[in-house]
Amino acid sequence: MKTEIGLVVKSPPVRVPAEFADKVAGLLAEAGDWRTKRELATLLGVAFTPGFERKLRYLAESDERIVSWPGSPGLKHWNFATVPEIDHAINAHESQGADHYRRAMRYRRMFHGRRRIATPAAEQGALL
């Protein structure tokens, strides 16, 4: 699949079965505290691989029962998260979202302005 500017998207969308989501949420609820991705892999009896980590990251982003943020100690069930932890998660995601938006706008301006950056790749015609 190609984006509107011709970039190829290589990674397929992550699909997390409901059974997997329920299992992870159950483990987090049983713990009542933070669990790292490695701990969850061990508890689930699966290898800690990049694919497993991707599934957990997607799950943390999409499942309302799970609290996590960039740099958090791991994943935690919503029912056991403290008010300061939830507040921190909200602030971290809002800040990261603002950073991503600013970066996207910078790229958009550069793309539409056909701005070249002096790099060997640009000299080879790899950049606009």
C-alpha positions in Angstrom: 0.0 0.0 0.0 1.3 3.5 -0.9 0.6 6.8 0.9 -0.5 9.9 -1.0 3.2 11.0 -1.4 4.3 7.6 -2.7 5.8 6.0 0.5 5.3 2.3 0.8 3.7 1.1 4.1 5.4 -2.2 4.9 3.9 -3.3 8.3 0.4 -4.8 8.2 -2.0 -3.6 10.7 -1.8 -5.3 14.1 -4.8 -7.6 14.9 -5.3 -8.6 18.5 -7.9 -11.3 19.2 -10.4 -10.5 21.9 -9.3 -13.6 23.8 -5.8 -12.3 24.0 -7.0 -8.9 25.1 -9.2 -10.5 27.8 -6.3 -12.6 29.0 -3.9 -9.7 29.3 -6.5 -7.5 31.0 -7.2 -10.4 33.4 -3.5 -10.8 34.3 -3.2 -7.1 34.9 -6.4 -7.1 37.1 -5.0 -10.1 39.1 -1.7 -8.3 39.7 -3.4 -5.1 40.7 -0.1 -3.4 39.8 2.3 -2.7 36.9 3.4 -5.6 34.7 6.2 -5.2 32.2 5.9 -6.7 28.7 8.5 -9.3 29.6 6.5 -10.3 32.7 3.4 -10.6 30.6 5.1 -12.8 28.1 6.3 -15.1 30.9 2.9 -15.3 32.4 1.3 -16.0 29.1 3.9 -18.7 28.3 5.1 -17.1 25.1 8.4 -15.8 23.8 9.1 -12.1 24.2 9.5 -11.2 20.5 9.1 -7.9 18.5 5.8 -9.3 17.3 4.5 -9.9 20.8 5.7 -6.5 21.9 3.9 -4.9 19.0 0.7 -6.7 20.0 1.0 -5.4 23.5 1.7 -1.9 22.3 -1.4 -2.0 20.1 -3.4 -3.4 22.9 -2.3 -0.7 25.3 -3.3 1.9 22.7 -6.7 0.4 21.9 -8.1 -1.3 25.1 -9.8 1.0 27.6 -8.9 -1.4 30.4 -5.2 -0.8 30.1 -3.2 2.2 31.3 0.2 2.9 29.8 2.2 5.8 28.4 5.6 6.3 26.8 8.2 5.7 29.6 5.7 4.1 32.0 6.8 1.2 34.2 4.7 -1.2 32.0 1.0 -1.8 31.7 -1.6 -1.6 34.5 -5.4 -2.3 34.7 -7.5 0.8 34.7 -9.3 -0.2 37.9 -6.0 -0.2 39.8 -4.5 3.0 38.4 -4.2 5.9 40.8 -5.5 9.4 40.0 -1.9 10.7 39.7 -1.0 7.8 37.3 -4.0 8.5 35.1 -3.3 12.2 35.1 0.3 11.5 34.1 -0.8 9.2 31.3 -3.2 11.9 30.0 -0.5 14.5 30.1 2.1 12.2 28.5 -0.2 11.3 25.6 -1.3 14.9 25.0 2.3 16.0 24.9 3.4 13.3 22.6 0.4 14.0 20.3 1.3 17.6 20.1 4.9 16.7 19.3 3.8 14.3 16.6 1.5 16.9 15.1 4.2 19.5 15.0 6.6 17.1 13.3 3.9 16.2 10.7 3.3 19.8 9.9 7.0 20.4 9.5 7.2 17.5 7.1 4.2 18.8 5.2 5.7 22.2 4.8 9.0 20.7 3.7 7.2 18.4 1.2 5.0 21.2 -0.3 8.0 23.5 -0.4 10.2 20.8 -2.0 12.8 21.7 0.5 16.0 19.7 0.0 18.3 18.9 2.9 22.0 18.7 2.1 22.7 15.0 2.6 24.3 12.3 0.3 20.8 10.8 -0.1 19.5 14.2 -1.3 22.3 14.5 -3.8 21.3 11.0 -5.2 17.7 12.2 -5.7 16.2 10.2 -2.8 14.6 13.3 -1.4 12.0 15.2 -3.3 
